Amino acid sequence: LKSGDDRVRIMQGKENYGQADLTLDLDNSFISAVKAGVKLRDNTMKNTRIQGSAGPGSPGWQLFSLADLSTGPSPLLSQQAATPDALTQYAWFDDGLVVSKAIPMLEKALVYKDKFSENYQIHERISAGYLKAEFAASKWRGDFGVRWVKTNQTSEGYSIAVDGTASPTSINNSYTDALPNVNVVYDLRKDVIVRGALSRVMARQTFDLLNPGLVRDGTVTSKAYAGNPLLKPVHSDQAELGAEWYFADASMLSATAFVKKLDTFVYKDEKPESVGGETLTVQRPHNADNGADIKGFELQWQQAFGQTGFGAVMNYTYTDAKAGTVAGRPQLKVLGNSRDQYNVSAYYEAGGISARLSYNYRSKSYGNLMMGGQQVNSAYGQWDATASWDATSNVNLFATAVNLTNAVVRANTSDGLPIGVYENGTRYSLGARLKF
């Protein structure tokens, strides 16, 4: 142990809000009720990072070797992911020896400083109001309405100069949205329901992307990295149409088709900017001029097999997603999207016993640009199992098993360059729930 390092992140969130809702019931009318409401939110998220370091010359510093802190090699690792010539066992620190010897020394020797480059605070004030009408007539029912939302954000952070000097910076951004929606249900038969919906929705950007802080590159001093507090939210115009058939007790067959049109997505790009009288090449997240077109369908089957307690649940989602283009950049796949996803479960529920075996699968998905290509996460499937037993009216015993076959997550670039192989192993747990 030649040096010590400790990084502490403190995330503090505080929200004050007030809400008022009003419902007006109408008798003998196609419109059965009118609802209205307002909600005011004042939300602050503060991220603070401090970093402690210690080494030779620090007060109370003591040098430890691996022999001082180890009791032998590690357990066998990467049994599923390792190639025949891979190293699967390492010399490692014994946790008990580290806690008893090294940690007390480090607690005395570490000197902490603010990591201004990672400190930021986002203050968000949101004013929202809605008006909704519910209707019902014969076999028809549903609702329609609109929601108005005004968002005002103040993003505070630090610009870090090449010599490490931190200067505070603050930027405001505000936008207003009108978000209409309509939902309609038609009872085709006693056991068949048809549903349809149209809506416009909005998702704000994550706080880390809104950080206005700017950090100079430690090697290429003409480069810098920053967030973008002026990012616009992502809007989606979407529609869906589906049907549900309740063909038996605790049994259902359903299908839904959907389309979504996103007006933007976020990508990172480098552009020249004037910063403190200098022209720097700054990498920031930006809004694409066009978003993504998403369409697909969902299928679900659930059935209880008579009065045996056995049953099955299956669902499948197909998603065809095409992202817009950005001038001068390679065509990207929609981040996080998998074309095929499905879940299959078999269950037993009777006599206070509940057991379920499930398989979850998703085809390959995509991440950000990395090493000149887009990250591609390989197809992944995982088996899980759960069981519980009501031993008494007050005692429930349960067991879980996650990733039974130790499935491996692999990531590469679109050019085939390996990024990572992640073997999480199988996890088991036993427990009891008590009621008093």
VOMI-964041 format. One record per residue (C-alpha): residue number from 1; residue in one letter; x, y, z. Coordinates in steps of 0.02 Angstrom, whole numbers, m for minus. Layout:
! VOMI-964041
KEBA|n|res|east|north|up
KEBA|NUM|A|X|Y|Z;
...
END
This chain:
! VOMI-964041
KEBA|n|res|east|north|up
KEBA|1|L|0|0|0;
KEBA|2|K|101|149|m66;
KEBA|3|S|m37|280|m70;
KEBA|4|G|m216|306|m15;
KEBA|5|D|m364|385|m102;
KEBA|6|D|m543|415|m45;
KEBA|7|R|m679|497|m148;
KEBA|8|V|m839|548|m61;
KEBA|9|R|m993|602|m158;
KEBA|10|I|m1137|684|m67;
KEBA|11|M|m1303|700|m160;
KEBA|12|Q|m1429|810|m72;
KEBA|13|G|m1605|834|m137;
KEBA|14|K|m1739|946|m66;
KEBA|15|E|m1914|973|m134;
KEBA|16|N|m2056|1084|m75;
KEBA|17|Y|m2223|1070|m162;
KEBA|18|G|m2404|1118|m150;
KEBA|19|Q|m2549|1038|m241;
KEBA|20|A|m2734|1069|m257;
KEBA|21|D|m2863|964|m352;
KEBA|22|L|m3046|990|m388;
KEBA|23|T|m3175|864|m451;
KEBA|24|L|m3347|910|m516;
KEBA|25|D|m3464|760|m538;
KEBA|26|L|m3599|778|m671;
KEBA|27|D|m3758|673|m672;
KEBA|28|N|m3856|619|m825;
KEBA|29|S|m3723|683|m944;
KEBA|30|F|m3601|612|m1072;
KEBA|31|I|m3465|698|m971;
KEBA|32|S|m3472|611|m803;
KEBA|33|A|m3341|717|m713;
KEBA|34|V|m3226|864|m739;
KEBA|35|K|m3062|873|m644;
KEBA|36|A|m2938|1016|m628;
KEBA|37|G|m2784|1046|m525;
KEBA|38|V|m2622|1140|m501;
KEBA|39|K|m2455|1088|m428;
KEBA|40|L|m2306|1197|m384;
KEBA|41|R|m2136|1116|m355;
KEBA|42|D|m1973|1192|m296;
KEBA|43|N|m1835|1063|m312;
KEBA|44|T|m1649|1079|m276;
KEBA|45|M|m1520|945|m311;
KEBA|46|K|m1343|973|m249;
KEBA|47|N|m1194|863|m294;
KEBA|48|T|m1034|884|m191;
KEBA|49|R|m875|784|m211;
KEBA|50|I|m725|788|m95;
KEBA|51|Q|m566|688|m124;
KEBA|52|G|m443|631|8;
KEBA|53|S|m265|579|m30;
KEBA|54|A|m121|514|74;
KEBA|55|G|53|449|44;
KEBA|56|P|233|458|105;
KEBA|57|G|251|620|201;
KEBA|58|S|70|623|260;
KEBA|59|P|45|632|450;
KEBA|60|G|48|458|525;
KEBA|61|W|85|373|359;
KEBA|62|Q|136|191|370;
KEBA|63|L|192|79|226;
KEBA|64|F|106|m92|208;
KEBA|65|S|153|m232|89;
KEBA|66|L|36|m362|16;
KEBA|67|A|108|m488|139;
KEBA|68|D|49|m378|282;
KEBA|69|L|m130|m371|221;
KEBA|70|S|m160|m537|131;
KEBA|71|T|m203|m712|192;
KEBA|72|G|m197|m799|23;
KEBA|73|P|m263|m792|m156;
KEBA|74|S|m437|m739|m208;
KEBA|75|P|m578|m862|m245;
KEBA|76|L|m590|m924|m424;
KEBA|77|L|m658|m784|m534;
KEBA|78|S|m735|m766|m708;
KEBA|79|Q|m776|m950|m725;
KEBA|80|Q|m903|m918|m862;
KEBA|81|A|m815|m777|m956;
KEBA|82|A|m632|m829|m945;
KEBA|83|T|m537|m900|m1093;
KEBA|84|P|m428|m1056|m1064;
KEBA|85|D|m270|m952|m1036;
KEBA|86|A|m350|m814|m931;
KEBA|87|L|m296|m778|m752;
KEBA|88|T|m439|m827|m637;
KEBA|89|Q|m358|m809|m467;
KEBA|90|Y|m268|m658|m396;
KEBA|91|A|m171|m608|m242;
KEBA|92|W|m286|m495|m145;
KEBA|93|F|m306|m398|16;
KEBA|94|D|m396|m480|161;
KEBA|95|D|m540|m366|212;
KEBA|96|G|m517|m400|398;
KEBA|97|L|m332|m354|394;
KEBA|98|V|m366|m198|292;
KEBA|99|V|m499|m142|417;
KEBA|100|S|m391|m178|569;
KEBA|101|K|m224|m112|504;
KEBA|102|A|m236|2|352;
KEBA|103|I|m401|93|377;
KEBA|104|P|m358|169|548;
KEBA|105|M|m194|233|475;
KEBA|106|L|m281|306|321;
KEBA|107|E|m415|392|426;
KEBA|108|K|m277|490|511;
KEBA|109|A|m170|521|357;
KEBA|110|L|m300|569|225;
KEBA|111|V|m313|753|182;
KEBA|112|Y|m476|804|97;
KEBA|113|K|m504|941|m31;
KEBA|114|D|m655|997|m131;
KEBA|115|K|m666|925|m306;
KEBA|116|F|m743|1081|m384;
KEBA|117|S|m747|1006|m559;
KEBA|118|E|m882|884|m502;
KEBA|119|N|m983|1003|m392;
KEBA|120|Y|m1147|1070|m457;
KEBA|121|Q|m1319|1125|m401;
KEBA|122|I|m1480|1124|m502;
KEBA|123|H|m1628|1227|m440;
KEBA|124|E|m1789|1182|m529;
KEBA|125|R|m1955|1273|m512;
KEBA|126|I|m2102|1187|m596;
KEBA|127|S|m2278|1257|m613;
KEBA|128|A|m2408|1137|m681;
KEBA|129|G|m2595|1136|m707;
KEBA|130|Y|m2716|1013|m787;
KEBA|131|L|m2895|1001|m845;
KEBA|132|K|m2973|831|m878;
KEBA|133|A|m3146|770|m924;
KEBA|134|E|m3207|592|m896;
KEBA|135|F|m3345|522|m1006;
KEBA|136|A|m3453|366|m1014;
KEBA|137|A|m3595|317|m1130;
KEBA|138|S|m3659|144|m1171;
KEBA|139|K|m3504|40|m1210;
KEBA|140|W|m3387|190|m1218;
KEBA|141|R|m3285|267|m1078;
KEBA|142|G|m3124|362|m1058;
KEBA|143|D|m3052|534|m1028;
KEBA|144|F|m2970|679|m1118;
KEBA|145|G|m2879|834|m1061;
KEBA|146|V|m2722|938|m1063;
KEBA|147|R|m2580|977|m944;
KEBA|148|W|m2481|1139|m947;
KEBA|149|V|m2306|1138|m874;
KEBA|150|K|m2182|1281|m853;
KEBA|151|T|m2004|1234|m804;
KEBA|152|N|m1874|1356|m743;
KEBA|153|Q|m1699|1289|m707;
KEBA|154|T|m1547|1374|m630;
KEBA|155|S|m1388|1272|m653;
KEBA|156|E|m1236|1317|m548;
KEBA|157|G|m1062|1244|m561;
KEBA|158|Y|m878|1288|m583;
KEBA|159|S|m764|1326|m729;
KEBA|160|I|m593|1250|m697;
KEBA|161|A|m442|1337|m774;
KEBA|162|V|m287|1245|m832;
KEBA|163|D|m199|1291|m668;
KEBA|164|G|m343|1216|m568;
KEBA|165|T|m423|1381|m519;
KEBA|166|A|m612|1364|m496;
KEBA|167|S|m732|1503|m547;
KEBA|168|P|m919|1489|m509;
KEBA|169|T|m1040|1496|m655;
KEBA|170|S|m1231|1501|m663;
KEBA|171|I|m1352|1486|m811;
KEBA|172|N|m1543|1497|m819;
KEBA|173|N|m1656|1402|m936;
KEBA|174|S|m1847|1398|m947;
KEBA|175|Y|m1977|1320|m1061;
KEBA|176|T|m2166|1292|m1064;
KEBA|177|D|m2258|1140|m1129;
KEBA|178|A|m2438|1097|m1169;
KEBA|179|L|m2467|908|m1157;
KEBA|180|P|m2637|847|m1220;
KEBA|181|N|m2698|668|m1205;
KEBA|182|V|m2852|562|m1238;
KEBA|183|N|m2892|384|m1181;
KEBA|184|V|m3039|284|m1248;
KEBA|185|V|m3104|112|m1196;
KEBA|186|Y|m3239|15|m1291;
KEBA|187|D|m3321|m141|m1220;
KEBA|188|L|m3333|m246|m1377;
KEBA|189|R|m3403|m392|m1277;
KEBA|190|K|m3418|m437|m1094;
KEBA|191|D|m3247|m520|m1103;
KEBA|192|V|m3163|m413|m1239;
KEBA|193|I|m3102|m233|m1216;
KEBA|194|V|m3026|m120|m1349;
KEBA|195|R|m2915|25|m1292;
KEBA|196|G|m2841|174|m1384;
KEBA|197|A|m2737|323|m1329;
KEBA|198|L|m2658|481|m1402;
KEBA|199|S|m2540|590|m1302;
KEBA|200|R|m2393|708|m1300;
KEBA|201|V|m2269|682|m1159;
KEBA|202|M|m2108|764|m1102;
KEBA|203|A|m1950|707|m1011;
KEBA|204|R|m1824|829|m938;
KEBA|205|Q|m1638|798|m955;
KEBA|206|T|m1542|720|m810;
KEBA|207|F|m1456|838|m689;
KEBA|208|D|m1279|779|m731;
KEBA|209|L|m1303|835|m912;
KEBA|210|L|m1362|1008|m854;
KEBA|211|N|m1204|1042|m752;
KEBA|212|P|m1132|1206|m821;
KEBA|213|G|m959|1169|m752;
KEBA|214|L|m812|1171|m873;
KEBA|215|V|m652|1071|m846;
KEBA|216|R|m492|1100|m945;
KEBA|217|D|m406|948|m1016;
KEBA|218|G|m249|909|m917;
KEBA|219|T|m147|863|m1072;
KEBA|220|V|m218|962|m1219;
KEBA|221|T|m244|1131|m1137;
KEBA|222|S|m348|1197|m1282;
KEBA|223|K|m483|1065|m1247;
KEBA|224|A|m616|1065|m1112;
KEBA|225|Y|m768|965|m1056;
KEBA|226|A|m934|1034|m994;
KEBA|227|G|m1119|1001|m973;
KEBA|228|N|m1256|1100|m1058;
KEBA|229|P|m1387|1185|m948;
KEBA|230|L|m1480|1245|m1104;
KEBA|231|L|m1526|1070|m1159;
KEBA|232|K|m1707|1054|m1214;
KEBA|233|P|m1818|915|m1145;
KEBA|234|V|m1868|767|m1253;
KEBA|235|H|m2048|770|m1316;
KEBA|236|S|m2140|621|m1385;
KEBA|237|D|m2301|617|m1486;
KEBA|238|Q|m2370|443|m1465;
KEBA|239|A|m2520|333|m1502;
KEBA|240|E|m2570|156|m1458;
KEBA|241|L|m2713|38|m1498;
KEBA|242|G|m2743|m127|m1411;
KEBA|243|A|m2866|m262|m1363;
KEBA|244|E|m2886|m374|m1210;
KEBA|245|W|m2978|m540|m1204;
KEBA|246|Y|m3019|m610|m1030;
KEBA|247|F|m3057|m786|m1086;
KEBA|248|A|m3055|m871|m913;
KEBA|249|D|m3030|m836|m729;
KEBA|250|A|m2860|m753|m695;
KEBA|251|S|m2823|m771|m882;
KEBA|252|M|m2797|m643|m1018;
KEBA|253|L|m2735|m624|m1196;
KEBA|254|S|m2690|m449|m1256;
KEBA|255|A|m2604|m359|m1400;
KEBA|256|T|m2556|m176|m1419;
KEBA|257|A|m2478|m81|m1564;
KEBA|258|F|m2388|83|m1531;
KEBA|259|V|m2297|224|m1619;
KEBA|260|K|m2190|361|m1543;
KEBA|261|K|m2105|508|m1624;
KEBA|262|L|m1968|592|m1521;
KEBA|263|D|m1919|769|m1568;
KEBA|264|T|m1737|757|m1511;
KEBA|265|F|m1603|653|m1428;
KEBA|266|V|m1441|701|m1342;
KEBA|267|Y|m1269|676|m1418;
KEBA|268|K|m1096|742|m1372;
KEBA|269|D|m996|850|m1490;
KEBA|270|E|m842|962|m1489;
KEBA|271|K|m860|1143|m1544;
KEBA|272|P|m749|1299|m1528;
KEBA|273|E|m804|1419|m1390;
KEBA|274|S|m736|1580|m1320;
KEBA|275|V|m695|1553|m1136;
KEBA|276|G|m612|1691|m1036;
KEBA|277|G|m540|1771|m1192;
KEBA|278|E|m474|1604|m1259;
KEBA|279|T|m544|1496|m1398;
KEBA|280|L|m562|1319|m1333;
KEBA|281|T|m629|1159|m1410;
KEBA|282|V|m766|1113|m1286;
KEBA|283|Q|m856|945|m1282;
KEBA|284|R|m1038|964|m1225;
KEBA|285|P|m1200|868|m1242;
KEBA|286|H|m1315|942|m1376;
KEBA|287|N|m1493|919|m1439;
KEBA|288|A|m1508|836|m1608;
KEBA|289|D|m1613|931|m1734;
KEBA|290|N|m1720|776|m1759;
KEBA|291|G|m1760|636|m1639;
KEBA|292|A|m1816|458|m1668;
KEBA|293|D|m1961|361|m1743;
KEBA|294|I|m2015|212|m1639;
KEBA|295|K|m2149|86|m1680;
KEBA|296|G|m2190|m88|m1623;
KEBA|297|F|m2311|m202|m1533;
KEBA|298|E|m2334|m293|m1369;
KEBA|299|L|m2412|m465|m1340;
KEBA|300|Q|m2462|m539|m1172;
KEBA|301|W|m2534|m706|m1120;
KEBA|302|Q|m2580|m752|m942;
KEBA|303|Q|m2671|m911|m893;
KEBA|304|A|m2713|m1006|m736;
KEBA|305|F|m2724|m1193|m767;
KEBA|306|G|m2890|m1233|m686;
KEBA|307|Q|m2892|m1244|m495;
KEBA|308|T|m2720|m1326|m483;
KEBA|309|G|m2628|m1169|m428;
KEBA|310|F|m2514|m1180|m579;
KEBA|311|G|m2508|m1046|m712;
KEBA|312|A|m2400|m956|m840;
KEBA|313|V|m2367|m778|m895;
KEBA|314|M|m2285|m729|m1059;
KEBA|315|N|m2255|m559|m1139;
KEBA|316|Y|m2159|m503|m1292;
KEBA|317|T|m2116|m329|m1357;
KEBA|318|Y|m2053|m289|m1531;
KEBA|319|T|m1980|m115|m1557;
KEBA|320|D|m1920|m43|m1722;
KEBA|321|A|m1825|117|m1677;
KEBA|322|K|m1735|232|m1799;
KEBA|323|A|m1637|383|m1737;
KEBA|324|G|m1618|542|m1836;
KEBA|325|T|m1452|595|m1911;
KEBA|326|V|m1328|726|m1853;
KEBA|327|A|m1229|815|m1989;
KEBA|328|G|m1050|752|m1999;
KEBA|329|R|m1078|610|m1876;
KEBA|330|P|m1107|424|m1901;
KEBA|331|Q|m1285|359|m1897;
KEBA|332|L|m1328|306|m1720;
KEBA|333|K|m1446|174|m1655;
KEBA|334|V|m1572|230|m1524;
KEBA|335|L|m1486|221|m1355;
KEBA|336|G|m1548|85|m1239;
KEBA|337|N|m1666|7|m1366;
KEBA|338|S|m1679|m180|m1398;
KEBA|339|R|m1780|m242|m1546;
KEBA|340|D|m1843|m396|m1455;
KEBA|341|Q|m1884|m417|m1271;
KEBA|342|Y|m1984|m555|m1188;
KEBA|343|N|m2020|m632|m1019;
KEBA|344|V|m2084|m808|m984;
KEBA|345|S|m2139|m861|m809;
KEBA|346|A|m2214|m1018|m734;
KEBA|347|Y|m2294|m1002|m563;
KEBA|348|Y|m2381|m1098|m424;
KEBA|349|E|m2490|m1012|m295;
KEBA|350|A|m2595|m1113|m174;
KEBA|351|G|m2604|m1160|10;
KEBA|352|G|m2491|m1018|66;
KEBA|353|I|m2353|m1071|m55;
KEBA|354|S|m2296|m957|m196;
KEBA|355|A|m2161|m1006|m320;
KEBA|356|R|m2106|m930|m486;
KEBA|357|L|m1974|m971|m616;
KEBA|358|S|m1940|m836|m745;
KEBA|359|Y|m1833|m806|m898;
KEBA|360|N|m1801|m628|m958;
KEBA|361|Y|m1722|m592|m1126;
KEBA|362|R|m1675|m439|m1227;
KEBA|363|S|m1585|m432|m1394;
KEBA|364|K|m1431|m322|m1418;
KEBA|365|S|m1446|m140|m1365;
KEBA|366|Y|m1344|16|m1396;
KEBA|367|G|m1250|146|m1294;
KEBA|368|N|m1148|303|m1324;
KEBA|369|L|m1006|328|m1446;
KEBA|370|M|m845|250|m1383;
KEBA|371|M|m674|228|m1465;
KEBA|372|G|m741|284|m1633;
KEBA|373|G|m894|170|m1634;
KEBA|374|Q|m1059|154|m1544;
KEBA|375|Q|m1064|38|m1394;
KEBA|376|V|m1158|m124|m1429;
KEBA|377|N|m1218|m229|m1282;
KEBA|378|S|m1241|m410|m1332;
KEBA|379|A|m1406|m504|m1318;
KEBA|380|Y|m1438|m558|m1139;
KEBA|381|G|m1551|m685|m1055;
KEBA|382|Q|m1567|m724|m870;
KEBA|383|W|m1656|m856|m765;
KEBA|384|D|m1725|m805|m594;
KEBA|385|A|m1826|m898|m463;
KEBA|386|T|m1924|m849|m308;
KEBA|387|A|m2022|m948|m178;
KEBA|388|S|m2113|m907|m18;
KEBA|389|W|m2216|m999|113;
KEBA|390|D|m2339|m930|240;
KEBA|391|A|m2283|m1037|386;
KEBA|392|T|m2411|m952|498;
KEBA|393|S|m2524|m801|482;
KEBA|394|N|m2380|m695|549;
KEBA|395|V|m2225|m782|476;
KEBA|396|N|m2176|m790|293;
KEBA|397|L|m2017|m879|237;
KEBA|398|F|m1944|m838|66;
KEBA|399|A|m1799|m882|m48;
KEBA|400|T|m1734|m801|m207;
KEBA|401|A|m1608|m850|m340;
KEBA|402|V|m1549|m720|m466;
KEBA|403|N|m1457|m761|m628;
KEBA|404|L|m1463|m949|m603;
KEBA|405|T|m1350|m991|m751;
KEBA|406|N|m1224|m850|m719;
KEBA|407|A|m1259|m763|m884;
KEBA|408|V|m1121|m644|m943;
KEBA|409|V|m1143|m465|m1007;
KEBA|410|R|m1030|m420|m1153;
KEBA|411|A|m1002|m249|m1232;
KEBA|412|N|m909|m203|m1392;
KEBA|413|T|m900|m57|m1510;
KEBA|414|S|m993|m67|m1675;
KEBA|415|D|m823|m103|m1753;
KEBA|416|G|m801|m257|m1645;
KEBA|417|L|m677|m186|m1519;
KEBA|418|P|m709|m262|m1346;
KEBA|419|I|m760|m140|m1209;
KEBA|420|G|m800|m254|m1065;
KEBA|421|V|m857|m424|m1004;
KEBA|422|Y|m959|m424|m844;
KEBA|423|E|m989|m583|m744;
KEBA|424|N|m1101|m545|m596;
KEBA|425|G|m1122|m724|m537;
KEBA|426|T|m1274|m808|m461;
KEBA|427|R|m1350|m734|m304;
KEBA|428|Y|m1453|m829|m175;
KEBA|429|S|m1547|m763|m25;
KEBA|430|L|m1653|m834|115;
KEBA|431|G|m1761|m733|232;
KEBA|432|A|m1913|m716|342;
KEBA|433|R|m2048|m583|357;
KEBA|434|L|m2132|m564|525;
KEBA|435|K|m2296|m474|563;
KEBA|436|F|m2332|m407|736;
END
